[in-house]
Amino acid sequence: MIEEKPKQPLKNIFKSRKFILIGLVLALILLCIYYESNYQQHQEYPNTSIILKNYPIGQTVSVSGVVTEVNNDNFILLDKYQGIEVKYTVYSTQKISNRDQVEVLGVLGNSYQISPSKILVISSFDYNFMLLRSGIALLIFLFFFRRYWRFDFKKMEFKRLK
């Protein structure tokens, strides 16, 4: 009498790279959905999305955007949230130029006016230079990666070239 080995298809499925890949992608999607739906509850200061919903006048808020206009005692900060443009008037004498990226922590007043307690400025040149550096670094990385590695679609793995 010959004994047959019991088939274990589930064990083979759980060891499959495709099953593991699908499980990891699903876990990543679920974590992204959770983060998107709950990140506003854990912020220390309200941002533009909460200001548009609830307008917390007299509270400390944290907003960021691009400077569109500079005056003697204030500047206009443009922030976009889901296609809605909000223009904040920030009262400060700090030296700021048009097209600078600015983050402001301050008290929200009437008509989107902010009295800042902290301002972080990234000049437009520094911002554009940072993007250029990142793009060049990405191209160099991709060049060396493609030179020494290739992806095997049958085994779903990267293989080192010799």
Protein Blocks (a to p, Z undefined) as FASTA:
>chain_A
ZZdddddfklmmmmpmklmmmmmmmmmmmmmmmmmmmmmmmpfbdcfklmmmnopghiac
ddddddfbdcfkbccddddeehiacddddddfbdcdehiacdddddddehhiacdfbdcd
ddfklmmmmmmmmmmmmmmmmmmmmmmgccdfklopacddZZ
